Amino acid sequence: MTFREGLLKARGQITFIAALAISTGIIIYLETLDTEQRIQGRAATELARQRNAPLSISPEISAKVRANLQRSEEIYSSEPNAAASRAALLTSLATAVQLSILRPEDGLTRVQKVIADMERRTGEITPVLVSALGAAAVAFPSLQDRIANLASAP
């Protein structure tokens, strides 16, 4: 048998190996085309993970936030119509939830009470109260529509 006859007999195997090599090269090329989206996807996933991860805060800050929350609740209970007491309580609740000092469900319940009270008894909407409403909207996304209505009230 000559070399030429051997090649003719092995043409099926040679075609298979050539097709395998070409398809592998195409797959590798296509994988490199998708690299940017994969990197962006990984970065977005990592950022979302970091946002949901509990923050590491010092015990001093935690104690200050707890004390401020308690003080804000006391002031709000004595002056529920004052814009400053509303703003202080909303900001304290939003901060406590974002720092994992207060459970989100508890914070949401308390903020809903303040929002409901504000909807029933409208008062002065000061820039400080609008800022506090913004902080509450960030911490409690489910209340954003209600908060937007309050923040835009005359």
QUITA-V760678 format. One record per backbone hydrogen bond with DSSP energy under -0.5 kcal/mol. NH is the residue of the N-H (numbers start at 0). CO is the residue of the C=O. E is the energy in kcal/mol with one decimal. If there is no record, write none. Layout:
nh->NH co->CO e->E
nh->NH co->CO e->E
//
This chain:
nh->5 co->1 e->-1.9
nh->6 co->2 e->-2.1
nh->7 co->3 e->-2.1
nh->8 co->4 e->-2.0
nh->9 co->5 e->-1.7
nh->10 co->7 e->-0.8
nh->13 co->9 e->-2.5
nh->14 co->10 e->-2.4
nh->15 co->11 e->-2.2
nh->16 co->12 e->-2.3
nh->17 co->13 e->-2.4
nh->18 co->14 e->-2.7
nh->19 co->15 e->-2.4
nh->20 co->16 e->-2.3
nh->21 co->17 e->-2.5
nh->22 co->18 e->-2.7
nh->23 co->19 e->-2.1
nh->24 co->20 e->-2.0
nh->25 co->21 e->-2.2
nh->26 co->22 e->-2.4
nh->27 co->23 e->-2.3
nh->28 co->24 e->-2.0
nh->29 co->25 e->-2.5
nh->30 co->26 e->-2.2
nh->31 co->27 e->-1.7
nh->32 co->28 e->-1.3
nh->33 co->29 e->-1.1
nh->34 co->31 e->-0.9
nh->37 co->33 e->-2.0
nh->38 co->34 e->-2.5
nh->39 co->35 e->-2.4
nh->40 co->36 e->-2.6
nh->41 co->37 e->-2.5
nh->42 co->38 e->-2.5
nh->43 co->39 e->-2.5
nh->44 co->40 e->-2.3
nh->45 co->41 e->-2.5
nh->46 co->42 e->-2.5
nh->47 co->43 e->-2.3
nh->48 co->44 e->-2.3
nh->49 co->45 e->-2.5
nh->50 co->46 e->-2.2
nh->51 co->47 e->-1.6
nh->52 co->48 e->-1.0
nh->56 co->54 e->-0.8
nh->61 co->57 e->-2.3
nh->62 co->58 e->-2.4
nh->63 co->59 e->-2.2
nh->64 co->60 e->-2.7
nh->65 co->61 e->-2.3
nh->66 co->62 e->-2.5
nh->67 co->63 e->-2.6
nh->68 co->64 e->-2.4
nh->69 co->65 e->-2.3
nh->70 co->66 e->-2.6
nh->71 co->67 e->-2.7
nh->72 co->68 e->-2.3
nh->73 co->69 e->-2.1
nh->74 co->70 e->-2.5
nh->75 co->71 e->-2.6
nh->76 co->72 e->-2.2
nh->77 co->73 e->-1.4
nh->78 co->74 e->-2.4
nh->81 co->78 e->-0.9
nh->85 co->81 e->-2.1
nh->86 co->82 e->-2.6
nh->87 co->83 e->-2.5
nh->88 co->84 e->-2.2
nh->89 co->85 e->-2.6
nh->90 co->86 e->-2.4
nh->91 co->87 e->-2.4
nh->92 co->88 e->-2.6
nh->93 co->89 e->-2.3
nh->94 co->90 e->-2.5
nh->95 co->91 e->-2.5
nh->96 co->92 e->-2.2
nh->97 co->93 e->-2.3
nh->98 co->94 e->-1.9
nh->99 co->96 e->-1.5
nh->100 co->95 e->-2.7
nh->101 co->95 e->-1.7
nh->106 co->102 e->-2.5
nh->107 co->103 e->-2.7
nh->108 co->104 e->-2.1
nh->109 co->105 e->-2.2
nh->110 co->106 e->-2.7
nh->111 co->107 e->-2.6
nh->112 co->108 e->-1.5
nh->113 co->109 e->-1.8
nh->114 co->110 e->-2.9
nh->115 co->111 e->-2.7
nh->116 co->112 e->-2.3
nh->117 co->113 e->-2.4
nh->118 co->114 e->-2.3
nh->119 co->115 e->-2.0
nh->120 co->116 e->-3.0
nh->121 co->119 e->-0.7
nh->125 co->123 e->-0.9
nh->129 co->125 e->-2.4
nh->130 co->126 e->-2.2
nh->131 co->127 e->-2.2
nh->132 co->128 e->-2.5
nh->133 co->129 e->-2.0
nh->134 co->130 e->-2.1
nh->135 co->131 e->-2.3
nh->136 co->132 e->-2.2
nh->137 co->133 e->-1.7
nh->138 co->134 e->-2.1
nh->139 co->135 e->-2.4
nh->142 co->139 e->-2.1
nh->143 co->140 e->-1.5
nh->146 co->142 e->-2.7
nh->147 co->143 e->-2.5
nh->148 co->144 e->-2.0
nh->149 co->145 e->-1.8
nh->150 co->146 e->-2.8
nh->151 co->147 e->-1.6
nh->152 co->149 e->-1.1
//
